[in-house]
Amino acid sequence: MDSSRLTSATSQQTARFTRPPAGTRPAGQPRPADGPAGRKVSAIVGVLALAVFMSSLDLFIVNLAFPYIGREYAGTTLSSLSWVLNGYTIVFASVLVPAGRWADRIGRRKVFVIGLAAFSVGSLLCGLAPGVPELIGARVIQAVGAGLMVPASLSLLLAAVPAASRAAAIGTWAAIGAMGAALGPVIGGGLVQLSWRWVFWINIPIGVAAIFLAVRVVPDSRDERAGRRPDLAGAALLAACVGLIALALVKAPVWGWGSATFLGTMAAALASGTAMVFRSRAHHSPVIELGLLRSRTFSGAFAASILYYAAFGAFVLNFVEFLTGVWHYSAVQAGLAIAPGPLMVLPFARIVAPLAARIGGPGRVAVLGCFVSAAAQLLWYTRIQATPAYLTQLLPCQLLGGAGVGLSIPALLGAGSASVPPARFGTGSGILNMARQIGTVLGVAGLVAILSHVVPGDPVTTFRHGIALIVGLFAGAGLVSAGLLT
């Protein structure tokens, strides 16, 4: 893509975030959310956000189901169960960009509905799985459905919502997705009391409702100039790269960090990633469109999102394992203990657009949010103890962390989306969402590697090591945002 077009698109979109928030509308002109048109936009955002909420919820809802699945399938280790999460995430990440291109090509609403249907079928099969291998296979079907519907959801939003309302709509969409991820353990804690299988079956009525509403409420859109198939071989190479890195990190404590097996697996991951980049340079419809990455804003949002979601995925799993393993909370208690954080997400997400207008763009809000997230984890690092003390030790960290998530995720997505031309809404949203999934895989794998080395008689030290990893990743996302997005 022509770099001048990208620069122009970036400038035009960024201007929308930096306009004065009040007092500049012509007299009598309604606010974007007023009147029938505003209500229609709200309905569209609500339907599209429902799908991303469901996919994000499912990404983390299985955390609290792990002990129950492990008890039913005796002898299953945490590293094996982590592939119920990582298998989903790896396939999700590899499908996102080809799915975004396919949506641009054949119609975004059609791909969105197909994805919802596949996700619902996969959820049914997960609940019926007789063993862990079958459960992982059903999760792959779920992941394909999620990979289809998420980029189509964001691209439909970008195409349907007027430019004046787009920043607020993106904030709401991203915040609801983040709430789904953070509420996963909360909802899962209640459902596993019935059966761990309900963790998956809960998606079926939501998916059916979302399909019905999408057909009735959401207008279709596509790129009329798109005519070529996406690079499926490149997507397979990307999946191999991410999967091999995750495998190496999860198995490193068993293999040894300097072993030939570990180094060989990492070398194979590097080779797969390099081959994917070369295919992307030469292919007419690459898995990663390098022209978009030439935009400093887009590439900055991509890199910062990988680091942020690595931290986010690790901290959700770290909390669940600590509460159930050290404080010996039940699944319901752990879910309720986590709940205050997610409740902070949406209120803070709603102020991202006006705050960006006031302080100079979404990139600066992203910096603020990343360092607030890091500060929350650093506070928990200093307060963590083996004796349960929820109100004085954990709750303040939860509230501060929820505020950080509410600021960071919409701001990162808004900064990245600002540089995507309308004809590439599906592709751009696929790449940005792929960063989320790659980051989650790497963060969870890194945390599993740390938690596998429990200090005898002192589990708190092990979890403190995990927190140190999370703080570093959040801070790294903040530094990348400061360098590339401000």
N, C-alpha and C positions, 0 to 999 in steps of 0.2 A: 504494500500500500504506500502511496505517496506520503512522505513525511510531512509535507506542507499541509496536506489535507488533515492529517492527524493533529498537527499543531493548531490549525484553525478550529477543528472540532473541540480540542481541549480548551482553547481560549473561550469559545462561545459557551461551552458547558460550565466552565469554572466561573464565568461571569454570573451565572444564575445563582451560584452559592454566595456570591459576594455582594449582591444587591442589598441596599438598605432594607431592613426587615419591616419597617413601618413608615407611613407618612408619604410614600412615593406613588401610591395608586391614584389614578385620576378619580375625581369626585364621582360617586355613584357607581363605580365599578365594584362588583361583588368580589369577596374573597374566593379563592379557588374552591374552598370546601362548602360554600353557600349554595343553596338552590338545588334543583334536580340534577344538574350536571355534577355538582359536588357530591351528591349522594350516590350517583352512579359510579364515580371514581372510587368512593369509599367501598362500595360493594365489590368492585373489581379487585381492589387491593386486598379486601378481606378474603375473597375466594382464592386468590393466588397465594396469599400468605398462609392459608389453611394447609395447602399442599407442602410448603416448605417447613411449616411447623411439624407436620406429620413425619417428614423425612428426617428432620433434626431430632425430633423426639425419639425416633426409632434408633438413631445413631447411638444414643446414650441410655435409653431405657433398659437395655439388656444388662447394664452394669450390676444392678441390684438382683438380676435374675441369675447371675453367675453362680453363686453358692447353691441355689436351688437346682440348676441344671447339673452342676457338679455332683450333687447328692444323688440325683436320679441316674446319672451315668457315672458310676463309681470308678475312681482311678483317673479321672480327667484332671489335669493340672491347670493352673492359671494361665500358663503360656499357651496351652492348647485351646483353652476357652477364649483367649484373647483373639483367636482367629475367627470366632463368631463375630467379633467387632471389626477386626482388621480386614477379614475377607470381604465384608460388606463395604468397608471404606475404600479399599484398593480398587474394587470393581467400579464403585461409585465414581471415584476420581478419573478412571480411565475412560468412562462412558461420557462424561460431561461435555467435553469439547466436540467430539463427533456428533453428539446429540444436539448441541447448540447449532452446529452447521446444518444438520438435517432439518431442524425446526425452521431455520431461515429459508430452507429450500422448499419444503413441502407444506408448510403452514404450522405456525407455533401452537395454535390451540389443538390441532390434531395430535401433535407429538405430546403435548401436555396431558391429554386425555388417555392416550396409549400408555404413557408412563404411570398415571394413576391406576389404570387397570392392572398393569404388570405388578405394581407395588402391592396392590390388594391381594392378588393371587399368590405372590410370594409370601405375604403375611399369613395367609391361610395354610400354606405348606409348612412354614416354620412351626406353627402350632401343632401340626400333625407329625412332625419329624420323629422317627423312632430312635434316632441316635445322633451323636455330634456330627459325623460326616454328612448325614442327610440335612441336618440343621444348617450347616455351613453352605451346602448346595442351595437350599431354599433362600438363604440370605443373599446369595449371588443374584437370584431372580429379583429379590427385593431391590438390590443395589442397581440393577439395570433399570428398573422402573423409576427409582429415585433419580438416577442419572439422566433419564429422559425428561422428567417433569420439572426438575429444579431450574435448569437453564431456560427451558421454555417458559416457566413461570416468570422469571425476572425479565426476559425479553418481551413477553406480553405486557408486563407492567410498564416498561420503558416506552413501548409503542403506544399504549392506550392512554397513559396519563399525560395531561398537558405539561409542558416544560415548567410552568410556574409552580406546579404542585409536585414535580418529580422528586425533589430532594426530600420533602416530607414523606412521600409515598415510599421511597427507598428506605428511609429510616424506619418506618413502621414495618415494612416487609422484613428487613434484616433483624429488627428487634424481636419480632414474633418468632423468626427462625431461631434466634439465640435463646429465647425463652423455651422453645421446644427442647433444645439441647440441655439446658439447665434444669428444666422440669422433668426430664426423663427419669432420673432417680426418684423424684417425688412421686410421680404417677406409678412408676414401676414398683415402688415400695408397697403400694396398696394392692396392685394387681397380683403380685406374687403370692399374696395371702390366699387367693383363690387357686391359682396355679400359674407357674411361670409361662405356660402357653398363652395365657391371656395378655401377656406383654406384647404378643404379636397379633392376636385376634382383635385387639382394640382398634387396629388400623382399618379393619374391613368396613365398618359402618362409616368411618370418617372418609375413606376413599370413595365409597359409593355416593355419599352426599356431595363430595367435591366434584365428582364427574358430572352429576346432575346440574349443579350450580354453574360449573364452567361452561357447559353447553348453552345455558340460558343467559348468562350474565356477561361473559368475557368475549369481546370482539376478537376475531382472528386477525393475524397479520403475517407477513412474510417478506423476504427480500426477493423482489421480482427478477433481479438479475442473477440470483444464485442458480446454478445449473449443474454443478459437478458434485460427485459423491465425496464425502470426507475420507480421510486417510485412516482406514481401519487397522492397517498394519502398524502405523505409527501409534495408534491407541494401544495396541497390544504391547508394543515396546515400552510405552509409558507405564502400563500396568506391571510389566515385568520389572522395570526399574524400581518402582515404588515397593512392589511386593518383595523383591530381593533385599532391599534396604531394611524393611520391617522384619523380615525373617532373620537377617544377620543380627539386628539389635535384640530381638527376642531370644535368640539362641546363643548369643555371645557369652552369657555366664556359664553355659554348658560346654560350648566349644572352646572357649578361651578367646580373649580379645586379640591375641597375637597369633592365633592358630591359622593353619593353612586354609581350613574350611571357612573361617570367618573372612579372611582376607580375599579368598577366591570368590565368595558370595558378593562381597562389596565390589570386587573388580567386575564381576558379571553385571551388577547393577549399573556401574559406571559405563560399561560398554553398551548396555541397552539404552541408557539415557543419551549417550553420544550418538548412537545410531538414530534415535528418535529426532534429535536436533538436526542431523544431516538430512533426514527425510523431510523435516519441516521446511528446510531451506529450499528443497527441490520440488516438493509436491505442490500441485495446484490447489489442494484443499487440505492444508496440514493440520495435524492435531494441535499444535501451538502455532498461531500465526505470528511470526517473528516481527512483522510490520507493526502490530499492536504493541509489542514489547519495546519498540524503539521510542515509544512515548514514555518519558520519564515518570509521569504521573501513574500510568497504567502499570509499568514494570515495578514501580515503588509499591503500589498497592498490592501487587501480586506477591512480592517478596515479603512485605510486612505481614500479609495475611497468612502465609505459610508459618512464620514464626509465632504469630498470635494464636492461631488455631492449634499449633503444637502445644503451646502452653495451656490453652483452654481445655483441650482433650485430656491432657495429663492431669490438670488440677481437678476436673470432675471425677476421674477415676481415683485419684489420690484421696480425695475426700471420702468417697464411698468406702474404699478399702480401709481407711483409718477409722472411720466411725463404726464399721461393722467388725473390724479385726482387733482394734486396740480399745476403743470405748465400749465394744460389745453391744452396740445398738442393734435393735431388730431392723428389718427392712423398712417397716413403717416409721420407726423413730428416725432412721437415717434420712428417709425421704422428707419428713417434716423438718428435720434440722437443716437440710439444704434449701428448703423452700424460700426463706427470706431473701436470699440472693437473687433468684429469678424475678421476684416481685419488684426489685429495684430496676430491672432492665428497661421495661417499657417507658416509665416516666422519664428516665434519663435519655432514652432514644428519641423521645419527642422533642427534646430541646436541642438536638444536634444541628438541625437546619438553621434555626435562629442564632444559635451560638456560633456556627460557622460564618454566618453573615456578619456577626459582630467582631470576630477576632481574626478574620482573614482567610476563611476557607475550611473545608472539611479535613484537610491534611493536618492543620493545627489542632483540631478537635481529636483526631486520631492519636497524635502525640500525647495529648493530655490523658486520653482514655487508657492508652497503653501503660503509661507510668502510674496512673491510679490503680490499674490492675496489678502491676508489679508491687506497688506499695501495700496493697491488701495482702498479697502473699508474703511479703516481707514481715508484715505485722504478725501473721500466723506463724511464721518461722520463729519469731521471738516468744510467742505465747504457747506453742504446742506443748502438751503435757499428757502423761499417761492417765491421769485422773480426770474423769469427765467434769468439765466446767463450761457448759455451753454458753450461758448468758454472758459471762465475763471474758471468755477466751475466744470462742469461735464466732459468736453472733456479730461482733463489730467487724471482723474480717469478711464475713458473708455480705454484710450490707455495703461495705466499701467495694468489695469485688463486684457485686451486682451493678453498682454505679459505673465502674470501669468498663464492664461489658457493654452496658447500654450506650456509653459514649463511643467506644472503640469500633464495634462491628459495623454499625450504620455509617460511621465516618469513613472507614476503610473502603466499604463498598461504594459509598457515594463518590469518594475521590477517584476510584478506579473507573466507575461508570461514566464519569464526566468526560473522559477522553475517548469513549467508544462512539464511532459514527452510527447513525440509525441503521444503516444496512448491515452492521455487524453486531447488533444487539444480542442475538443468540450466541454467536461465537464468543464475544467478549464476556458475557455473563457466564458462559461455560468455563472459560479460563479462570475467572475470578473464583467461581465455586470450586473448581478443581484445586486451587490453592488451599481452600479450606480443608478439603478432604486429605490432600497430601500432608498438610500440617498435622491433622488429627492422627493419621497413621504413624507419623514419625514421633509425635509426642507420646502417644500411648505405648508404642514399642520401647521408647527410651525409658519411660516410667516402669514398665514391666521389667526391664533389665535391672533397674535400680532396686525394685521391691523384691527381686529374687535373691538379694543379698541381705537378708534380715540379720541384724546384729543380735547374737544370742543374749536373751534377757533384757534387751533394750530396743524394742521395735520403734520407739520414737525417733531414734537417731536415723534409722533407715528412711522413715517418712520425711524427716528434716532434709535428707539428701534429695528426696524427690521435690520438696518445696524449693530448694536451691536451684534445681534445674528449671522449675516453672518460673521463678523470679527472673532468671537469666533470659529465658525465651521472651517473656513479656517486655523486659527492658530492651532486648534486641529489636523487637518489633517497634518500640518507641524510637529507638535510634535510627532505624531505617526510615520510619515515617518522617522524622525530623530532617534527615538528609535529602529525601527525594520527594516528599509531599508538601513541603511548606514553601 
